[in-house]
Amino acid sequence: MDWARLLHNRDFLLFWSGVVLSQVGTRATVAASLWQVYDLTGSIATTGLVGGAQAVALVVLSPLGGVLADRWDRRGLLQASQAVAMIVALAMAAVSLTGVVQAWHVIGGVLVTTAAATFDQPCRQALVPALVPREVLPAAIALLNPSREVAVLVGPALGGLLIAADGPGLVYLLDGISYAVLVGVLAAVRVPPLQRTGPPRSIRAEMADGVGYVLGRPIIWSLCGLDLVLTVFGAYRVLLPAFADRLDIGPAGYGLLSAAPSLGALLATYGIVRLVSRSQRLGRALLASTIGYGLVAIAFAQTPALGLVLLFALLLGAFDATATTIRHAAVQLETPDELRGRVQSLYQITSRGGPALGDVVIGVAAGALGPVTALTAGAALPVLAALVLFARPNVVRDYRGTAAEETQA
């Protein structure tokens, strides 16, 4: 029933298709940026600075992006951020295709693109509840998250092929085109006006409202903390160029390796949708997925055989998608619309800033200890954190989700 309502929602379908296409270009660019910096420098630690640039932009600008998402027209703000990212992508295509690119160009491009995305992501997340009824919101999120994995599956694989054909410049060109398409798609989406509960206040005061709300909701800040532990210490994508080098599979093989986790997420889509729509034990499912992710990441790091590496990459994607969908759905459901942009901007500091910071942490650790030891040691930490939460009653372990609300109603 939820699927039928979503598939007949014109505005949600337009938004969904535009986001997926844009994400294909974005994910191809992320993979190309990591590959290009590693190719230019040969340093895993320097490659980790790609994530460092993302982390700086997210931490500094996310709170402001959330305030603006709750103040301004969300569709217009989203279009503006896409336009900025399009200009950066086309500039990166120009310096790459002309052969003058240096590592700092790539890192700087990532910094500016992520700065634009800090305004983009709160708007994207806040638009979804405006386009669909509350009762189908978990299904919409469960559909959007695996759809993002379509982009992560297609993007890196396509990026690897384009890099092998003519270098990263073609990837950046594709990204610029995808941003332009999303700007056009958004113009056709009908978005209800934002309903404010009072007159605008100072930016500082509105930021404080968002922070205060998050701190007053233990389920939200607990999920943020768990997300941070998982994404910082279980960051494996920064190591993929080094693992591809160890396996001697070249740029096309690197694209395949980068895409495999997303294929795993897609294969798990049906089960994830059923889980978030029907289960009354979502907290336990979240913790189990976190433990599974950590254990598989350790196996992924230790395995020298390509076949097993790809298998473990599939499992990484499945466990990651399950945990991510539960966390996203819980945060959305616990947040009123007038605060949604600010809460999402704070949540993205962990959901997107965590992987970016993880690139730096794991990149530096890999430079000192080697990629295998760095990922093995790091992935053990989310396993321990989830086991601690499993040991006694708490808001995360006992979280039940909307299925429980419907049963009680």
N, C-alpha and C positions, 0 to 999 in steps of 0.2 A: 504493500500500500504506500509506504514512504517513497519507494523508488518511483512508483507511478506518478505521484504528486510532483516529485522533483523533475522527472522527464517531461512533464507538461508545463513546467514553469519557464516561460520564454526568457525572462530576464536572467534567471539563474543559469540557464543553459548558455546564453550568450557570454555571461561573465566567466563561467567555467571553461568554455572553449578558448576564450581569449587568454585566460590565465595559464592554461596548459601550454598553449603555443609560446607565450612569452617565457615560460619556465624552461621550455626546450632550449631556447637560445641562451638563457641565463646559465643553465647547468652545463651546457657545452662550453660556455666561457669560463666557468669556474674550473672545469677540468683543463681547459687550454691554458689558463693562467698558471696553474700549478705546474703543468708540464713545461711551459715556456720558461718560467723562472728556474726550474731545476735544470733545464737544458742549457740556459745561459750561464748558470753559476756552478752547477754540479754539487750544490750544497742543500741538504735537507733542512738545516737551520734557516737558511735564507728563504727557502721555499715556504717555511712556516710563517714568514712575514706577510705572506698573502692573507693568511688568517688573522695576523696581528692587525693589519690595516682594517679588516672588517670589524674586529673587536673594538678598535678605537672609535670608529664611526658609530657603531651601535650604542656603545656605552655613553658617548657624549651627546648624541642627537636623539636617541629614542624617546626620552621623556618629552622633548619638545614636539616630536612627531605625533605623539599620542594626544597632546593638548590640541594641536591643530586639527587632528582627525575628529575631535569632539566639538570643534568650533566651526570649521569651514565645511564647504561642500565636499564630501568624501570622494565623489567621483572626479571632480575637478582637480583635487589635490593628487589623486592617483594618476590622472593623465599628465599632470605637470612633472611628477617624479619619473614617469616613464619617458617623457621627452628628454629630461636631463640624462638619464641612463642611455638613451639612444645616441645622443651626441657623443658621449664618452666612448661607446662601443665603436662608432664610426671613426673616431679619432684613433683608437687603438688599432683598428683595421688598417688605417693609413700608415702608421709608423711601422706596423708589422709587415705589410705588403711591400713597403719601400726598403725594408732591411735595415732601418736605423734604430729599431727598438732596443732598449736596454731594460735590465731588470727593474730599475726604479720607475720606468714608464708603466710597467705592468702593475706594480704595487700601488702606484699613485692612481691608476685607473680603477683598481679595485676599491681604493679608499673613497673616491668620489662616487662610484656606482653604489657602494654600500651606504654612503651618506644619503643618496637619493632614496634608497630602499628603506631607510629608517622612517621616512614619511609614507612610503608605499605600503609596507606590511601592515601597520595598524589600520589603514584604510581598507585593505583587502579583507582582513579578518572581520572588521566591523561592518563591512557591506553585506556579508553573508546573512547574518540574522535579519537584516533589513529586506532581504529578497525572499526569505522562506519563513513559514510559520515556525513557532518554537517547537512544536511537537515533531517536526521533521528535521530540526537543526542537527541532532546527532548524526542522522543519515547523510545530511549534506556535508558535514565535516568528514565523515567516514568516506565519502565519495571524493572530496577534494584532496584529502591526504594521499590516497593511492594514485589519484590523477597527477599529483605532483611527482609521484614516483615514475609515472609514464615519462615525464620530462627528464627525470634523472636517469631513466633507462635509455631513452632515445638520445638525449643531449650529449652525454659523454661518448656514447658509441659513435654518433655522428661526428662529434668533435674529433675523436681519434682518427676517423677516416679522412676528415678534412685536413687535419694536421699532417697525416701521411701523404696526402695529395699535394698540398702546397703551403703547409705551415699554419700557425694559429690565426693569421690574418683573415682567412676565409671564415673562421669560427666567429670572430668579432663582427664581421660583416653580416653574417646570419643573425647574430644577436641584435644588431641595430635594426634590421628589418622586422624582427619579431616584436620589438618594442613599438615600432610604428603601427603595426597591425593592432596591438592591444589598445593603443590610444584611439584608433578608429572604432573598435568594438565597444569600448566604454561609452562612446557618444550615443550608441543605440540602446544602452541599458537604461531602463526606467527605475530610478531610485527614489523612494519616499523621502521627503525632507526630514532632516534630523530634528527631533523634538527635544528642545532644551527645557529643563525644569526651572531655570532662573536666568537672570541677566549674566552676561559674560563677566568674569572676574579676572584678576591679574594672572599672567602665565604662571607665576610662582605658586599662587594659591591653587590654581587648577592642577598643577603638578602634584602639589601636596595632597589634594583630594584623592588622586589616583594612588599615590603611595600609601595614604592612610587606609584606603579601602583594601588594598592588597594585604597590608599588615594585619588588618582586622579579620581576614578570611584565612584561617590556618590551612585549609585545603589548597588554596592558591599558592601561598608562599612555600608550602611543603613540596608541592609539585615542581615549583621553580627550582628548589634546592636539589631535588632528585634529578631533574633534567640537567642541571649544571654538572653534577658529579658524573653522570653518564656521558655527556657530550664532551666535557673537557678531557677526561681521562680515558675515554674510549674512542677518541678521534683517530680514525684509521685512514681517512681519505688523503691526508697530507703525506702518508707513507706509500701511497699507491704507485707513484713514479719509481720509488726505490724498489718496491716489490716487483714491479714490471721489469725493472733492470735486472733484479736477481733471477727472475724467471726467463729473461732474455726473450720477451715477446713483442718488443717494439711498440710504436705509438698505437697501431691498430689493436694490439693485444691489451694495451693500457686502457683504451676506450672500452673494450669488452669487460675488463676487470672493474672499471669504474661504474659500468652499467649494471653489473650482476646483482648488487644489493637491491636495486630498484625492481629488477625482475622478480626477486624474492618477495618484495613488498606487494607487487601486483598479484602474484600467485596466491598470496594470503588475503587478498581483498575481500572475498566473499565471507570468509570466516571472521574477519575484523568487523565488517558491517553487522553481521549477526550478533557478534559479541557486544558491541556498543549499544545496539538497539534492544537487546533482550536480557543481557546478563545483569544480575544484582550483586555480582562479586567483582566489579571492575577494578577495585583497588588491589585485590589479590592477583588479578590477571596482569595488572600493570607491574607489580613487583616480580611476578614470575617471568614476564617478558624482559625485564631489566636484567635479571639473573641470567636468562638464556642468552641475551646479547653479550654480556661480559664473558661468559664461558666460550661462546663461539668466536668472539674476537681473539681470545687467547689461542684457540685452535687455529684460527686463520693466520696468526702471526707465526706459529710454530711449524706450519706445514710447508714443505718445499715443493710439493707436487701440484702442478697447475690444476688438475681435475679436482683435487680436494680443496684447493684454494677457492675455486669457483663455487663449489658446493657450499663452503662456509660463508662465502660472500652472499649467496642466496639466503641463507639462514639469518645472516646479519640484517638484511633488508626486511625480512619478515618480522623478526623480533622488534626492530626499530620502529617499523610502521605501526605495530600493535601498541607499543608504549606511547608513541607520539600521538596517535589518534585519541587514545584515552585521555592523555593530558590536555590536548587541545579542546576536546569536547567538554571536559570538566571546567576549564577556565571560562569558556564561552557561556556555559549554562549558569555559572556562579556570578556573572557580571551583568548589571543593568545596562541598557543601551546607551544612556547618557555618559557612562564612564567607560564604555567598551574600548574606545581608542586609546585612552590612557592606560588602562589595564593591559591591553594587548601590547602596547609599546614597552611596558615594563616586563611583560612576559617574554617578548622577543629578545630582551637582553640576555636571557638564559637560553631560549630555544634557538636563537640564531647566533647570539654572542658566544654561547658555550662552545659550539663547534669551531668558531673562529679562534677563540682563545685556546681551544684544544689543539689547533694547528700549530700554535706557537709552543705550547707546553710539550706536546709530543714531538714536535720538530726539534726542539732543543734537546730533549731527552734522547731522541734517536741519534742526534749528532754526537752525543757523548757516549751512549751505550749501544747504539745500533738499533735499527727499526724493530727487530724481533723482540729484544729485551724491553724496549720502551713500551710497545703496545701490550706485551704480556703483563708487565707490572701495572700499567695504567688501567687495563681492563679489569683487573682484580678488584679495584676500588668500588665501582658501582655494584659488583656482586656482593661485597661486604656490606655496603650501605643498604641494599635491598633486604639482605638477610636480617640486619638489625631491625628494620621496619616490620619484617614478618614476625619478629619474636614476641611482640606485645601489641595490644590494641592501640591504634592511632588513626588519625583522620585519613591517611592514605590507605592503609590496609583495609579500613572499614568503609571506604567510599563505595557507594552502590549504584549511582547513576540514575538516568531517567526511568529505567525499567522499574526501579523501586518506587519512584514517584507515581507512576501509572498504577502500580499494584495497590498502593495506599489510597489512591483516589477512587 
